[in-house]
């Protein structure tokens, strides 16, 4: 089962002030690094933008975080096909443009799950199901999709 992580998971990963969400993101990324997980180039860009805009990280430290994630995960980039698919998703399914672009990119990369707290939890669009990894009801699904935590 191939999956991807939305930028919000990555932001929590670097935001040590995010409390429980930070701890959960650390666990998710540790487990995802040992799974069939790709990151969208868009999510890495959003991580850099949000982390630096909100003052969570300085630009050099944010760049290092992005580079470390890029070295850990395969990265999928949008292309013209993704753009067309995203535009259709905006028109046909009411997604915002950037959410549609992320969805189109990870779908094209063969993902079955997109872990995010920003989409409608449990919604399936094409082959991709949106899963809020912070919702307790999704723990069993995460345990099937990800390797167990490292002891």
C-alpha angles and dihedrals in degrees: 000000000000119000142176136205124231120227092257090067090050092049092052088049092062097033105090089182092063093089114197092008089057091052092047092048091051089054094045094050093045090053095040090054087065094045136068093280130148130185125220115236085230091061092053090050091048090050091055092045097047096041093051097037093053092044093242092128136013114245094255093050092044090051090052091051091051092048092050091051090046089053092049101046136040110251126220120202128202119250136182091283090054090051093053092046091048093051090052090050090053092051099038103033106025097241119154112253098253093045088050091049091051091048093048092049096050092043090053088050090057100254121163096187134037111195107213142133092210102070128064104284112243095011114139120207116177107322094332124095117197112226127187102216091197094060109099090217089066097056095099091051091049090049089055094046099043134049115254118273116274110255 
